[in-house]
Amino acid sequence: MSTRNLIFKAGPAALETVRRDGFAVDRIGTIAGASGGAKWLVLSQLDRAIVSRVLPALEAPVHLVGTSIGSWRFACYAQHDPLDAIERFEDAYIYQSYSAKPDIREITAKSREILTVLLDKSGPQEILDHPVLRTHILAVRARHVAALDTRWILGGVLAAAASLNAVSRRSLRLFFERVLFFDARDLPPFFDVDDFPLQRVRIGVDNLDDAIVATGSIPLVLSGVHDIARAMPGVYRDGGIIDYHLDLPLGDGDRLTLYPHFFGRITPGWFDKRLPWRRADPANTDRTILVCPSPEFVARLPNAKIPDRFDFRRYAPSERIRIWRRVVSECQALADEFVDVIDKGELGSRLVPL
């Protein structure tokens, strides 16, 4: 293949296993999805390929774990017709529109509206009853003044959190606690993770939609979600604050983790994006297979970039929609290459160390 659109990376154990024994889809025990907002559009075709070619061959239980847009994508995966759910989500997301100067209330209301389209009427129960997939959602509970939506106060809190995080990631516990909304039918491998204070909340029809909204509630952009059912009273915000790219023990025994990602690197927390020394724990990715667009592919996208939420400011609405539609169309090449590699048994030869 002269031009490779995808990069396949693997942790040491995954690399050894696949090169020695080959790759079997039924070895997947976890599928991970990172925060990233509009970046998800570069994966929407790959998501279609995964739900069409990978999901039918999986053996229960398989854990879905995401923060922010990762959880929104997986809310599509776990419905009875995941392809239709992805189509609904993609259309609602691309065509979202706002007034000339939307405030936090308008953006929050639009987020709820999009989720209603994604879930449809029966989505929550389908997700909770899925025979194979176990949905787990990570969010954070804001502590003290971090629970306030007053712009200047919350902005100051975030600035303080970013400064202290540069010294120690664990300082985030002063402002936020990790919250795991979990499917109790099978506990995930990260159920007892202890690097941050952890609140565990059993997921149900009474809190699924709030958990999905909460994990995508970017501070200063969307309002936090108040007093989620079954959870401690408080304000819940974007799970990416602590778990931006899921630096967690994702592996389930000797099974593998499939990680369709926007990038070829894993950044632990939201505040670590500009900290090149802040790396994921290699033990957490030992059995992970990460799939991401190649730099060459990204260079061929409109304006040589993956979509992001700043496109709402960068482009007029009609131009943004046109560009995002073109990105989704061009990303069919990612799905085609993924299917080709899996069907031909070429994954072992394509893997490079993560």
N, C-alpha and C positions, 0 to 999 in steps of 0.2 A: 504494500500500500504506500504510494508515493507521498501522499499527504495524510498525516494522522490527525484526526480531529479530537481524539480523546487521549488522555493519559491515564494509565492504570498503575496505582501505587499500592504497596502492601507492607504491613508490618512484618518483622522477621518470621514469626511463626506462620502467618498466612502465606508469605512468600515461599517458605520451605514446603508447606503442605501442598500448595497448588502445583509447584514445580515437581514435586515428588509423586503426588497422587492424581494430579489433574483437578479440575474444578467441577464440582457438582452443586447445582443450585440448592439441593436439599440440605447442604451443610450450613446454609445461612441461618443464624439464630437471632440476629439483630439487624435492623435497618435504621440508619441514623440520618437526621436532617438538621442542618444548621440554620441559625438566624441569617437574614440577608435581605429582607424586604423584596423589592422588585427584581433582585438578582435571580429569584426563583424562575423567572421566565426563560433563562438560558437552560434550565433543566426540565421544562415542562414536556418536551418531546421525549427526553430520556425517561421521565416518570411514566409516560405512556408505554414505553418499551418494557419497563420493569413490571408494571402491573399486568401487561399482556403475556410476557414471556417468563418472568421469574415467579410472580406470586402464585400462579396455578401449581407450581412444582414444590412449593414450600411445605414443610411439615411442622405442625404445631408443637410448641408455641414459638412464634416469631415475634420479637419485641420491636415495636416502632417507638423510637424516642426522638423528640424534636423540641426545639425552642423556636419561638416566633414563627416565621414562615415555614419552617420545617414541620411544625405541628399542623399548620393549615394544609400543607401538601398531604400529610399522612391521614388527615381527616377525609381526604379523597380516596386514598389507598384502601381504607377499611370499609368503604361502602359496598353494597352489593354490585353496583355498576361503577367501578372506579374511573373508567374512561369517561363516562358521562359526567361524573363529578368533576374531573379535571377540566373538561370542556366548559362546564358552568362556571367554575372558579376562574378559569383563564379569561373568559369573556367579561365577567363581572369586574375582574381586576383591571384588565386593560382599558375598559370603557368607563371606569369610574370618573366622575366629573365633580367639580367644585365651583363655588362662587369665586370671584376675583381674588378675595383675600379670606380664605377659610380659616376659622379659628379651631381650637382644639375640640370644641363640642361638635362642630360639623364633621371633622375628620373622624372622630370617634363614632358618630352616628353612621357614617359611610362604611366604616369597618364592620359594624354590626350588620348592616344591610348586605354586604358582600358575603358574610358568613351565613346569613339566612339562605342566600342563593346556593352556596356551596353545600350546606347540609340538607337542604330541601326539607320535606316533612318527616321522612323516616330515617334520615342520616344518623342522628344520635343513637338510636336503638340498634341500627345495623352495625355501627362501630363497636358498640358494647357487646354485641352478640357474635361478632365475627369468629368463625370456627378456628381460624389459624392465627390471626394477627391480634396482638395485645398492645393497645395504645397507651402510651405514657407521655405526659406533658410536663415540661419543666417551666416554672415561672419563679418570680421572687416576690417575697412579701416585704414591703417597704417598712423600715423602722424609723420611729421618731419623726423628725421634720421631712424625711425623704418621702413620707406619705402625703405631703401637701402638694397640690397642683398649682399653687401660686407661683407664677413663672420665675420671679426673681429669687424666691427662696429655693425652689427646686433646682434652678440653675446653679446657685451657690453650692448646694449639696452635691450636685454632680461634679462640679469643679473640685471640691474637696475630696470626693471619692476618687476621682481620676488622679489627683496628686498623691494621695496616700497609696493608691494601687501601684503606682510606679515604684514605690519602695517595697511594698509587700502586697501580693494579691489577697492574702488573708484579711487585710484591713477592710475589705468590702463587707465583712460581717458586722462592722459598726453601723452600716447603713441598710443592709439587705440580708434576708435569710432565704436560702434555697427552698423551693416548694416543689414536691413531686406529686403530681396527680397521676395515680397508677391504676392499672387494671388488676384487680385483686385475684383474678383467676390463676395467674402465674406471675410471681414476683420477678422483676427485672434484675439483671446482674449488678446494677448500681443502686439497689434498694437501700443498702447500708453504707453508702458513701459518706465519709465523715470529715471532709476537709472544710465544710461550711455547716453551720447549723441547718438542720433539715427538718422540714415539716412534711409529713406524708399524708396525703388526702386520697381516699378511695374515690375513683371517678364513677359518675353515674349520670343518668339523664337530667338530674337536677343541677349539675354543675359543669357538664362537658362544654357547653357553649361559652360559659364565663371563663373557664380555664383556657380555651383556645383564644378568646379575645385578650385575656390577661397576658399570655405569653408573647403576644405581639404588640403590647401596649408600650411603645417607645416613649420614654419620659420626654416631656415638653412637646411631643407630637400628638399623642393620644392620652386621654384621661386614664388613670389607673382604675382597676375594677374593684369595687368595694364589697367586702363581706360575702365572699363566695360560699355557697352552701357546702357544709361539712368541714370547711376550713376555719381556722382561727379568724376572729374579726380583724379587719385591717384592709389595707390597700395593696393590690397585687399588680405587678408590672412585668415588663419584658424579661423573659427567661434568659435572653442573651446577655443581660448585664453580668451574670456570673458564668453562664454556660453558652457563650457565643458560638463556639464550634464544637462543644461537647467533649471537653477534656475529661472524660469519665471512663471507668472500667466497663466498656460496652460488651465485651466478650462474654458469651454464655457457655461455659465449659469448653469443649473442644470445637464449638461451632464458630463460624466466621461472622464478621460484621460487614455488611455492604453499606458503603457511604458515598452516595452520589452527592458531589460537592461542587461549589462554584470555583474553588481554588485548589491548588495542589498543596496547601499548607493548612494547619489547624491552629487557630488562634484561640487561646483558652477563654478569655472574657472580652466583653465589649470595650473596656478601657485599655485592652492590650494591643489594639490595632496599630498603635504607633510605638510599640515597645518591641523592637526586633529580638531582644534577648529573652522575651517571655515565650517559652516553648511549651508545647504539650508534653505530658509525661509519656515517654516511649512505651511504658508498660501498658498504658491504656489503648494503644494502637497496635499491640502485638499481633492480634488476629484480625486486623481491619484491612479491607480492600477498598481503597478510595478511588473513585472515578470522577474525573473532572475534564473540562474543556482544555485543549492545548492552547498555549499562547498564540500559535499560528492561527488557530480557529478564531480566537477572540479578535485578533488583528483584522479579520475579514468581516466582522460584524459592523453594523452602522456606527460610524465614529470610533471604530476600533475599541469598543467597550461593552461590558456587560451592563444591562439596565440597572439603575439604582433609583432610590426614592428621590434623589435630587433632580431627576429628569422632570419632575413636576414643575420645578423652577426653571430648568434649563431650556425647555421647549414649550411652545404653544400647545394647547391640548390636542389639536388635530395632528400636529407634527409628532408629538409623543406617541399617540396611538399608531400612527403610520410606522414609526421606527420600531415600536414594540411588536407590532404584527410581523414586520420583516424579520426581527430577531427570532421569533417563534418559528417562522417558516424555515429560516436557514438552519435552525437547530435540529431539524429533521435529520441532518447529517450525523449528529451525535447519536441519535436513536438507532439509525441504520448501522453505524459502526459498532455500537454496543451489541446489537443482535448478531451481527456478523462474527464478532470475536467469540461470543458465547457459543453460537451454533457450530462454529468450526473448531472449537476446542483450543483456541489460540491464546487464552488468557495467560497461561503460564509463561509464554514467550514474550508477552507484552508487559508483564509486571516489572516495575522498578521499585527499589526500596523507598518506603515512606519515611 
